[in-house]
Amino acid sequence: MSLDTVVEDIREDARERADEIREEADERAEEILDEAREDADEIVADREAAVDRQIEQEREQALSSAKLEAKQNRLEARRDVLEEVREQTAQAVADLEGDRREELTRTLLDDAADEFGDEDVAVYGRADDEALLTEILDDYDGWSYAGEYDCLGGVVVESEASRVRVNNTFDSVLDDVWEDNLKELSTRLFDDE
C-alpha cells in the first residue's frame, strides 16, 4: 500500500468519523431541543394552571364577598322594616284611647297590686294619662298618682316601705311581646326565604 492510499484511508476514516460525530451531535442537539420544548410546554402549562387557579380563587372571593354584602344588605333592610313596624306598633299603642286604654291600664294596675298587698304605693304614668290614672286610683286604697313617667302608657308602681318597683308600662309589655314574637313576626313579614 502506498502512502497516498494510507493517507486517503485515514482521511476517509476521519470523514466517516466526523460524519458520525456530526450525526451524533445533531441527534443530541435535537434531543436537547425536544427536552427544552417539553420543559417550555410544561412551564407554560404550569403557569396557565396557576393563572387559572388564581382567576378561579379571585372569582370565588369576589362571589363570596358579593354574597356576604347582599346578605348584609338584606339583613339591614329587614332590620329597618322591623324597626318601622315596631315604631308603628308603639305609636298605635300610644294612640289607644277611651275604654280600651282604661281597660289595659286597669289590668296593668291589677297585675302590679299582687306585689304590694296593703302597702301605700305611688303610681307614675304618662302625663296625658294623669286624669285617667287619678280616676282609676280612687278604686285602690292607699294608691296615689305620684307624677309622670316617660312611656307610651300603663304604670310604674313603687312602694317606699318594701322598696319594690313594678314597671307595667305599655312599653315594657310591648318589649316582652316583641321579643317573644319576633321570630314569628319576621317569618310572616319575610316568608319568601
Helices and strands as residue ranges (DSSP letters): H 3-94, H 98-113, E 121-125, G 127-129, H 130-137, E 143-148, E 154-159, E 164-169, H 170-189
